[in-house]
Amino acid sequence: MSRERITRRFYRGESYSNLLNFLDRGSLAQEENRWTFEIAWEAANKVGGIYTVIRSKAYVSTEEMGDQYCLIGPYKEHCARTEVEEGPLGCQALNEAVDELRNKGFRVHTGRWLVDGNPQIILMDIGSASWKMDEFKNELWSTCNIGVPHLDIEANDAIILGYMVADFIQEFRNKAEAAAGGESPRIVAHFHEWQAGVGLIVLRTRHINVALVFTTHATLLGRYLCAGSTDFYNQLDKFSVDTEAGKRQIYHRYCMERAASHLCHAFTTVSDITGYEAEHLLKRKPDVITPNGLNVKKFSALHEFQNLHAVSKEKIHEFVRGHFYGHYDFDLEKTLYFFIAGRYEFGNKGADIFIEALARLNHFLKSSRPDVTVVAFLIFPAKTNNFNVESLRGHAVTKSLRDTINDIQQRMGKRMYEICLSGRMPDAPELLQKEDMVRLKRCIYALQRDGLPPVTTHNVVDDWNDSVLNAVRRCNLFNTTYDRVKIVFHPEFLNPTNPLFGLDYEEFVRGCHLGVFPSYYEPWGYTPAECTVMGIPSVTTNLSGFGCFMEEHIADPMSYGIYIVDRRYIGLENSVQQLAQYMFDFARLSRRQRIIQRNRTERLSDMLDWRNLGIYYRQARHKALKAVFPDWIDDSEQAIGQIKYPRPFSEPPSPSSSRGVTPVASVHGSDDESDSIDEEKELEELRVSHH
């Protein structure tokens, strides 16, 4: 792909304003007899990132299409029990089609998914149709020549789900046609990823008159190649795809994915970079790029997110005091919290270059900013044998010190009150008595430790082969007194019941200063997007979908707290240097500059809201409808076709257009509480700090 991006075409030229013009809860769709089914393996079934996409998009989907919209996925009891309220669907034809499936002997659950928007959902019990698997495989072989090994359980499940979905949509089409007096319903079936893609293949090979959309969030082969291959993006056009898929024993899965991407009427991927990958590995260019959004919760008081940062940061302070007891000789006011989080894919998620860059940052800080400390958290779920005794002990001794001091304070207060009542000033020995001193000395004695603060909070299974720990050993980051960069590896996801942090992930992110996600393979990248929405600056790369999107839409991402590391056009060593420099630049910002930067970062959140980004999904659906029903007139196109995507939020020299997005707030916690933000000066302040 040439460096002048294919996106210019997608994002700006064709994009409509936003979804707000179309949120009529499906009344227009009902008039047009237009239906949308969205099929995904992760509908009400939490496995990975696609679950977040489907779940967060549910609200705008129902606001736009109401009960003309329905999700379909596999029935997984552990999730469905807590997430789905069973009951009939909102329309006669849908319920009749479900009954037809049940008459065939398939178990089907229907109801509402208990997430924002409460969309209708149909869950197929795969086990109930497994007796027909051979028949399904036979049909797939005779129509597409795709053969699936008997032992690949995931692929078998995908085939059963695909045929159940295709049967259902076929039945529904007939019922809806009958209900409309013979008029053909306009149905869009939107499939996510290869696990759902079989349904698309079946509908197309059976010549069912339905508009088909296929979205790939990451190509199968791309995931495998990136895990092992060094220079994936520069070799993309040279891979022999059949050989590579065969070598990895995923040829049949690859064939399903490729067939789905070629048989659909509209093919979409979540970012430019995945589009480029699909073009070479699946041999089809995407028709539309559908970036992933979030539901952005706006606070009525604009500085509220700054307050939340302060509250959560205090909880992280509490953890740090306990974890580093005995070596707690740094000033928390001058301590910065950096973090990386996600699936434990050491190379793909960029943990390798993060640790390497931290070692260099450590050197920079020692020589030029010895009073600043950086605590770097790595949050990746790994196999562990429970908590590290040292970590728990640290929290116990700091708690005991806190309790002792509280108790002594209360007693002193009482004594002071009694003495003052009698009309004289108290002496020091009367207030802090000998037994109090003894108790304090005991606590201080308990705070001594022989070894260094641990690098990990848990006992990691087989820690000599653990990628993070090996990289930490290689870089000599052992939390010594002289290190200005301290490492905390937390090998499980955060939840509020965790005895060390007592924070959920969102609170933790809010309490940190910088999220660092220097991914090599990241089709979209929800982690930096979540940081942005919470007003926390982040580091991403030009190989992540999110990074490309930001580069495309913002003239000067760095002044908005989005640091983009180049991992594509320069060598690895240069990428590490660039990342270390970015982190060092950030560490040199004053507190006021960081507050300004957080304000600016939070201002970008509207751009990532589904109410803006959902429009691309609508575009893809309408493209498919046009292909299948050429006589269908899309009113919305004439209505808003001329509106372009908002101009980049900051065009140097002044980001004046961001005024329209977010009212200008006062800087909470700044030196002068009354000052309002002058954007010209703001930008200048940040620029000075970065150069």
N, C-alpha and C positions, 0 to 999 in steps of 0.2 A: 504494500500500500504506500502511495507516495505520502510525503510528510504533509502536503496540504490535504487536510482531512476530508474523508468522505462525509463527515458529519455536517459540514456547512450545508449540505443538501438536506439532511434530516432535521437538525434542530431548528435552523432559522428559516430556511426557505419555505418549508411546508408546514411548519408547526402552527397550530391555531393558538388562540390566547390561552385559555385554560378551561377546565371542566365546568366552572361555575355556571356558564350559560346553559348547561345541559342537565342540571340536577333536578329532574322533574319526577323522580321516583318511578320512572317507567311509563308515564302516561302516553308519551309519543310512541314508545316501543309497542305498547299495547295496541294503539291505533293502527300501527303498521304490521301487526302480527309478527313482531320481531323478537326473537328469543336468544339469550346467550347462555351457553353452558361452559363452565371453566373446569377443566379436568386436570388434576394433579395428584401425584402420589402423596404429597404432603398436605392435602386438604384435611384439616382436623387430625393431623398425624405428624407430630414434631420430630423431624429427623435433622434438618439443617436449615440453610438460609432461605430455601424456597417457601418454607412454612411461614417465615417472617413476611415474605413478599405477599403471599396469598392472604395471610391474616390481616396485614396492615392495609391492604387494598380493599378489603371487604366493605369497609364503610363507604368509600366513594362509589364503589360498584353498585351498592344497593341504592345509594342516593341518586345515582344516574338511571338505574334500570329497574329498581324495585323488585317485584316478584317475577319479572321477565328474566331474572338472572338466577342461576342456580349452580352451586358447586358440586362436583362429583369426585369421590376419592375412594380408597379402600377402607374397609371397616377394621379399625384397630381398637380393640376393646379398651385398653388402658387409657387411651386418649379420649375416645368417644364418650366413655362413661362420665368424664368430668367436663367435657367441652361441648357436648351436643345434647340438646333437649329434643327428645324424639316426639314425632307427631306427624300428621298428614301435611302435604305440601299445599301451597296457596292456590292451586288451580286444578280443575277437574282432569284435564288432559294429562297433566304430570302424574297425578295419582293413578289414573287408569293405566298409563305406561308402566308404572312401578308394579301394579297388580299383574300385568302380563308377564313381567319377569318372574314374579313370585310363582305364577302358575307353571312356569317352566321348571320350577324346583330351586330357583336361586333365592338366597336370603338377601334381602335389601332393607337397609335402615334409612328412614327419612326423618327430617326435622329441621331444626334451626341451629346454626353454629353460634355458640354463646360468646361472640366477640363483637366489637363495635359494628353496628349495621345489621346484626343478626341475619345473615343471608340464609336462604334455603340451602339445604345440603342433602345429597344422596350418597350413602356409603354402601359399597358393594362388599359383601362377605365372600372373599375369594375362595375360601375353603369349600363353600357350598356349590361351587361350579367346577371344582377340580376334576370331577368325573368326566367332564367334557374336554379336558385338556388335549387329549390326543386328536380329537376332532378339530379343535382350534388350530393345533400345530399343522395338521394336514392341510387345512384351508390356507394357512399362511405360506406353506411350502408350495402349494399348487398355484397360488396367485402371485407370489413374490420371490419364490425360490430362497426364502430365508429359513434355514434349519437351525433349531436350537438344541444344544446338548441337554440330555435329560437331567443332568446333575446341577445345572445352573438354576437354583431355586428362585433367585431374584428375577431372572428373565422369564421363568415359567409363570411367576405371579403377574408379571407385566402383561403377558399374553392373555391370561385369564381375565384380568381387569379390563384390558383393551376390548376383548370380545363382549364382555358384559356391558361395557359403556356403549359400544357400537349397537348392540341389540336394543338397549334402552332408547338411544336416540332415534333409531329406526322406528321403534314402536311409537315413540312420542310424536314423531313427524306424521305418522298415519293418523293418530288420534287428533292432533291439532288441525290437520287438514280437514278431517271429518267435522270437527267442531266449527270450522270456519266456512262450512258449506262448500268444500272442494277447492277452496283457495289455498294455494301453497304457502305454508308458513315460512318466514325468513329466519332460518336458524343459523347461529354462529356457534361452532364448537371450537373452543380454544384449549389446546393441549400444551402442558409444560413438560419439557424434558423427555428423554427416551422411554422412561417407565410408563408414561401415559400415552406415548406416541403410537402404540400398536392400534389403539382405538381409531386414530386418524387414518392409518393405513387401511384398516378394514372398511371404514365408511367410504373411502375413495375407491377401493377395489370392488365394493358392492354397488358402486354408482348411486349412492344415496345423495339426494340433492340438498347438501348442507355446505355452508361456507366454513372452510377449515383454516384455523390459525395455529402455527406451531412456534413456541418460544423455546430457545435453548439458552439456559443460564450459564452453561459452561459446556464445551463439547467433551464427550467421554474421552476421546483420544487425547485431547489437550491436557486433561487432568493427569492422565497416565504419563504422557511424554514429559510434562513439567516436573513430575516427581523425580524423574531420573535424568532427563536430558539437560545439558548445560545451557546451550544457546538456542533456546526454543524459538524465539521470535525471528531471529535472523535466518533460521534454517527452515522456517515454515513452508516456503514454496518448494523445498527439496525433499520433504518426507514422502516415502511411498506409503500411502495411507493403508492400503490393504496389508502390506507386509507388517507394518508396525502394529496394526490391530490384531493380526494373526499371531505375532510373537507374544503379545500380552494376553492371548486367549480371550479376547473380547470381540472377535470378528462379528459374531452374530448380533451382539448388542450394537456394535457400530453400524451394522447394516440396518437395524431397526431405526436408529437415529437418522441415518442418512436418508432412508426411504421416507420417513416422516417429513424431513425438511424439504424433500423434493416434491412430495405429493400434496403439500398444503397450498392453499391459495395465497396466504400471506405468511411470510417467514420473518420472525423477529429475533433479535438478540438484545441483551440488556446494555450493551455498551459498544463503542467503536471497536475496542480492542478484541472483544469476543466476535464482533462481526468480521474482523480481519481473519481471525482464527477459523471461523465457520467457512469463509470463502475458500480457504486452502484445504481444510480437513474434511468439510462436508460438501465442498464444491458447489455451494450456493451462497450468493451474497444476500444479506438480509434486506427485506423490503422496507422495514421500519426499525428504528432503534427505540426500544421501550425501556428507558432508565427506571430504576427502582426508586420508589418514594418512601416516605414515612408519614405518619399522622402527626403533624406538628401541633403541640399544645401550646398556645400562646398564653402568657400570664397577663392579667389585667394591669399589674404594676410592672413596668418594664425592667426595673432593676431586680425583680424577684429572683431571676436565675442567678444573679450575682450573690444574693443572700444564700441561696441553696448551695452554691459553691462553698461559701464560708462554713456552713453547717456541716456539710459532708467532709470538708477538709479537716475539721476538728476531729471527726471520728477516725480519719486516717492518721492524724497526729497521735491519737491514743494508741493505735496499733503500733506505730513506729516507736513510741516511748517504750512499749513492752518488748518489742522485737529486738531493739538495740540496747536493752538495759545493760549497764556495766560499761558500755562504750558510747553512752549517750552524751557526746560532747559537741554536738552541733546545734546551731540555732534554728529552731523550727520556723522562725519568721523568715529565714533566708534559705529554706529548704524547698526544692521543687519536686513535684511528683510526676514522673513520666510513666506511661504504661503501654504494653502491647497485649492484645487478647485475641482469642479466636480458636479455631480448630488447631490441633497440634500438628501442623504441617510445617516443620522447621524451616525448610528452604522456601516453599511457596509463600508463606506468610512473612518472610523476611526477617525471622528471628535471628538468623545467622549474621546478617549485616547490622542488625540492631545492637547485638552484643559487641561485635567488632568495633562499631562506632562509639559505643559507650566507653570502651577502653581508651579510645583517643580523646573523648570528652573528658575523661578522668585526668588525663595528662594536661589538657588545656586548662582545666579548672585549677589543678594543683599549682601550675606555674603563674596563672594570671588572676584567678578569682578564688583564693583559698578559703574565703568566708562562705561561699555558696556550696550547698550540698544538693546532689540530685539523688533521689531514691527511685530506682527503676523497678517497676513491678512487671513480671511476666506471668500472665494468666493463661495457662494452657492445660486442659484436662489430661492428666497422664495417670498411669497405674500407680497407686500408692498403698502403703500399709499404715493408713491413718496419720494423725498429726505428729509432728516432730516434738519430742518431749521438751526440748529447749525452748521452742516457741511458746508452748503452753505455760512452762515455768515462768517465762518472762512476763506473761500476762498476769500470772498469779502474784508474783512478787510486787509488780507495780500496783496491782489492785490493793494488796495488803498495805502498801505504803500510803496509798490514797485514803484508805479507810482509817488507818491509824491517825493520819494528820487531821482528818475530819473530826475524829473523836477528841483529839487533843484540843483542837480549835474550840469545840463546844464547851469543854471543861474550862478552858482559859476564859472564854466569854462569861461563863457563870461566875468565876472567881473575880474577874474584873468588875462585873456588875455589883457583886456583894461588897467589894472593897470600896468602890466609888460611892455606893449608897451610904457607907459609914463616914463619908466626907473626907477621904484622903486619896492621894495618888498611889497606884500600886507600884511595887518594885519588880524588877525583872525576875528575880528568883521566886517571887510569890506566884508569878504567872506561869512560867515554864518550870515545872518542878522536876526534881531529880528523876522520879520514875518516868516522867514523860521523855526526858533525855535518854534514858535507858531504852525505852521502846523505840525511839527514833534511831538510836545507834544500831539496835538489832535489825531494823528494816534496812538500814544502809549497808550493814554487813551482808544481809541476804542478797543485796543487789550486785555483789561482786561476782564476777564469773571468770573462769580460767580461759576458756577458748574464745574464739571470735563469734560474733552474732552469726547464726546460720544463714546460708544462702537460700535454703528452701524451707517452707513452713511445714512440709509433710515429709515422711520417709518415702522416697521414690523407689519403686520396685526396680531392681537391676540398675542402680544409679550409675554404674560404670559405663553403661551403654546409652545413657540418656543424652540426647543431642544438646539440650540447653546446658546441662551441668558440665558436659565435656567442653562446650564453648567457653563457659565461665572459667573453667580450670585453665584452658589454653590462654585466656586473656588476663589471668591473675586477678580477677575481681573478687577478692575474698572478704570484703567488708572490714578491712583493717582501719585503724584510726586515721591513717594518712590518706586513705581513699576518699576522694570527694564524690565519687559515684558509688552508691550502695545498691546491691542487687537483692531483690526478694522474688523468688520463684514460687508462685502459688499454683500447684498442679491440680487444681479443680476449679470449676466455675464458682462464682460468688453467689451466696444466698444469705438472707437475713438471719438464718439460724446458725451461721458459721460462728464458732466461739471466738475466733481471732478478730474478724472485722465487724461482724454484725451488720453488714451492709448488703443491699442487693447491687447488681451490676450497674444499674442506672445511677444510684447514689454514689457509688465508687467513682464512676466516670466524672460526675459533677464535682467531686472533691479533688480530682487531679488537675494538673496544669497543662499537660500536653499528651495527646495520644500519638503513638508512633507506629505506623503500619506500612513499613517499606516493602510491600508485597512484590513478589516476582510474578505470581499467577493469581489474579483476583478479578474475576469477570465483572463484578460490580464493586463491592466493598461496603458493607453496611456499617462496619465499625467506625470509619472516619465520618460517615454520614451522620451517625448517631451523635458523635462528638460535636459536629457542627450545629446540629439542632439544639444541643444543650449549651452552646456557646463556649465549647472547649476547643482551642486550636488543635490541629492535628497535622501529622506528616503522612503523605500518601505518595504514590509514584505514578509515572506516566504509563505504567503497565496495568494500572487498576482502572476499572471502568469509571469509578468515582473521580479519580485524578484527571482522566481525559475530559470528563464532563465539566469539571471545574476549570480546567485550562481553556476549554472552549467558551465558557460563559463569563469568565471574569478576566478583566484585562490584567489585573495585578493580584493574583491569588494570595501572595505572601502577606500583603498588607491586611488581608482579611483572615489571617491565621490559618491559611491552607498552604503548607510547604510541600512542594512537589519535587521528589527526588527523581533524577533521570536514571532509569535502569535499562534504557533501551538503546540509546545512541552513544553511551560512554562505557568504559570497562568497569568491572566490579570494584576495583580499587578506588577508582574515581567516584563511584557511587557512595562507597563507604565514607570517603573524605567529605563529600557533599553533605551527607546525613550528619556527620559529626559537626560540621560547620554550622548547619541549621540549628542543631541542638545547643551548640555553644552560643550562637546569636540569641537564641531564646533565653538561655540562662543569664545573659547580660541585660535583659530588659529590666527596667525598674518596675516596681509594683504598679505604679500608675500606668505605665505603658502596657502592662499585661491586662489591666482592667479595660483600657481602651480597646485592646485587641479582642478581648472576649466580647465586648459590645458589638464589635464589627462582625465577628464570627457568627454571633447569634442572629445578626441581621440577614444572613444568607439563608436562614431556615425556610423562609417562604418558598425559595427556589426548589427545595427538596420535598415540598408538600405534595401528597398525591393529588390534591386539587389542581396542581399545575402539571404534574407529570402523568397523571392518568389519561391525559388527552392523547398521548402516543398510543396507548392501548386501544382507545376508541378509533384512532386513525387506522390501526392494523385491522380491526374488526370490519370497518367500513370498506377497506380495500378488498377484503375477502368477499364481503357481501356483493360488491360491485362486480367481482369476477363471476359469481354464480348467478346473480340476479341483475343482469345488465339494465333491465328496465326500471330498477329501483332508483328513485330520486332522493338523494341525500340533501334534505333542506339545510342542514347545518353548514354544509360546505359553502353555499352562497352567502349565508349569513355572516360567517366570520373568516372566510378564507384569506382575507387581506391582512389580518392582524398577525404581526410577527411575534416571535418569542421575545420577552423583554430584553432590552439592550443590556449588555453586560453591566452588572451592578456598579462597577467602578470603572470609569474610563479616565485615565490620567488626563489632566492633573487633579481633577476633583470628582469624587463619586457622588455627584449631585443627585443622580437618579435614585440612589438608595433612600433618599428622603421620602419618596412616595411609598416605599415598602414598609418602613417601620417608623413610627413617630420618634423624634429625637429624644433620648432619655438623658437624665443627669447621670453622672458617673457615680455609682454608689461606692462608698468607701474611699473615694479619692481625697486628696489633701483638702480640697475646698469643696464641701458638699454642695454649695450653691451653684457651682459652675455648670453650664450646659455645654454640650459637645460642639465644638467647631470642627467640622469635618476636614477643612483645609489643614488646620493646625494638627489635627489628629494624625492625618496621613503623614504630615511632615515629621511629627514626633516619632512615628514608627519607622519611617524611612531612615532617619538619622541613626536610629538604634541598629538598623540592619546593615549599615554601610561602615 
